[in-house]
Structure formats: C-alpha cells, structure tokens
Amino acid sequence: AGSFPGRFQTKMQTATFTSGTRLGLVAKPTTRSGRKAVVVRADADATNWIKKDPTVLMASAAGWFIPSNIGVGAFGGKSLFGLFTASIGENMAHFPTGPALDDKFWLYMVTWHVGLFVTMTLGQIGFQGRKQGYW
C-alpha cells in the first residue's frame, strides 16, 4: 500500500496461485482523461520458468522415436526415421557437397524434427499441468 500527496491513494491486491506465482494489481492515480491506470505484475521464479524434468525428456523422446520407426503406407511401408537416416547416408556419400534444395532429405528432416518438438512440448505441458493440478 502506498500513498500519494493529496487525494491519490493506491492499494496493492495480490493473489497467490498453487504454482507459487503471485499476481499483483496496482491501481495508479487518475490520469488526465479521468481513467485509472492499472498495472499488472506477475512474480515467479524467473530462473526456472521452464521447469524441466528428465522424465519428460525421456518419455517424449521415446514417444516420438518409437512411432517414427513404424512403417506406414504413405512411405511405401517404410518408416519416417528409416527414410531420414537413409537420406543422411546418401548425402554423406558425396560429403563436401550438401543436399540440393529439392532433395527429400529436407522434407524428412523438417517432418521428423517438428514431430519431435511437438511431442516434447505437449509432453512438458501435460506433465507440468498434471503436476500443478490443472487436470
């Protein structure tokens, strides 16, 4: 709680959540237009915002490596990981020269990594949501 000279008064209202985050609302003095300005602050542990856990890393990696090794009809019965590693081997055969822009390597690489990062992100959201009591 703070005070300003004259007619201006402020109150600090805080709410603490189960995750330990504090949310503070501070009403500022009336502006020239007659409105009150409100400032919202969130105080949390700024150094551990990601809340990483090795369990999530291992589970999400396995959750992507295993399905990406299963052959699918869209790839002629081959797996995405198998095609990706085969294209790496083919491109390593002519090493100093990199893959061409129209090489299938880029499609396999982007698809495989997007799938991995989506799985890791959703795994982190699910694990932390469960741990913090959201579901």
C-alpha positions in Angstrom: 0.0 0.0 0.0 1.4 3.4 -0.9 0.1 6.9 -0.8 0.5 10.0 -2.9 0.2 13.5 -1.8 -3.3 14.9 -1.9 -6.2 12.8 -3.0 -4.4 9.9 -4.6 -4.3 6.6 -2.8 -3.2 3.1 -4.1 -3.9 -0.3 -2.9 -2.0 -3.5 -3.8 -4.1 -6.6 -4.1 -2.3 -9.9 -4.6 -3.4 -13.4 -5.3 -1.1 -16.4 -4.9 -1.7 -19.4 -7.1 -0.9 -23.1 -6.3 2.2 -22.9 -8.6 3.6 -20.2 -6.3 3.1 -17.4 -8.8 1.9 -14.1 -7.2 -0.2 -11.8 -9.3 -0.4 -8.2 -8.1 -2.7 -5.4 -9.3 -1.8 -1.8 -8.5 -4.2 1.0 -9.2 -2.4 4.1 -10.3 -3.6 7.7 -9.8 -6.3 9.0 -12.1 -5.0 10.2 -15.4 -6.0 13.4 -17.2 -8.7 11.6 -19.0 -10.3 10.6 -15.7 -9.4 6.9 -16.1 -7.4 4.9 -13.6 -4.3 3.2 -14.9 -3.8 -0.4 -13.8 -0.5 -2.2 -13.8 -0.5 -6.0 -13.6 2.7 -7.7 -12.3 3.4 -11.5 -12.2 6.2 -12.5 -9.8 7.5 -16.0 -10.3 10.8 -17.8 -10.2 12.4 -16.2 -13.3 15.3 -18.6 -13.4 13.2 -21.8 -13.5 10.4 -20.8 -15.9 10.7 -24.0 -18.0 10.6 -26.4 -15.0 12.5 -29.0 -17.0 12.3 -32.6 -15.8 14.3 -35.5 -17.2 11.3 -37.8 -17.0 9.5 -35.6 -19.6 12.6 -35.6 -21.9 12.9 -39.4 -21.9 9.2 -40.1 -22.2 8.7 -37.6 -25.0 11.8 -38.8 -26.9 10.5 -42.4 -26.6 7.0 -41.2 -27.5 8.4 -39.9 -30.8 11.2 -42.4 -31.6 9.0 -45.4 -31.4 6.2 -44.3 -33.6 8.5 -42.7 -36.2 10.1 -46.1 -36.6 6.9 -47.8 -37.6 6.4 -48.3 -41.4 3.4 -46.5 -43.0 1.7 -46.9 -46.3 2.4 -43.3 -47.3 6.1 -44.0 -47.4 5.7 -47.3 -49.2 5.8 -49.4 -46.0 9.0 -47.6 -44.7 9.3 -45.5 -41.6 9.9 -41.8 -41.4 13.0 -42.4 -39.3 14.3 -45.0 -41.7 13.9 -42.7 -44.7 15.5 -39.9 -42.8 18.6 -41.9 -41.8 18.8 -43.4 -45.3 18.8 -39.9 -46.9 21.5 -38.8 -44.4 23.6 -41.8 -45.6 23.0 -41.0 -49.3 24.0 -37.4 -48.8 27.1 -38.4 -46.8 28.3 -40.3 -49.8 29.0 -37.0 -51.6 30.1 -35.3 -48.4 31.6 -31.9 -49.0 28.6 -31.1 -51.3 25.4 -30.6 -49.3 22.0 -31.8 -50.3 20.2 -30.0 -53.1 17.2 -27.8 -52.2 14.8 -30.3 -53.8 16.3 -33.3 -52.1 13.8 -35.4 -50.0 16.3 -35.1 -47.1 14.8 -31.6 -46.2 11.3 -32.9 -46.1 12.2 -35.9 -43.9 14.4 -33.7 -41.6 11.8 -31.0 -41.1 8.9 -33.5 -40.6 10.9 -35.6 -38.1 12.1 -32.7 -36.0 8.7 -30.9 -36.0 7.2 -34.1 -34.8 9.8 -34.5 -32.1 9.5 -30.9 -30.8 5.7 -31.0 -30.8 5.8 -34.3 -28.8 8.3 -32.8 -26.4 6.2 -29.6 -26.0 3.0 -31.4 -25.4 4.7 -33.8 -23.0 6.0 -30.9 -21.0 2.6 -29.2 -20.9 0.9 -32.4 -19.9 3.4 -33.3 -17.2 3.5 -29.8 -15.7 -0.3 -29.5 -15.9 -0.8 -32.7 -14.1 1.9 -31.8 -11.5 0.5 -28.4 -10.8 -3.1 -29.7 -10.5 -4.7 -28.3 -13.7 -6.0 -31.8 -14.5 
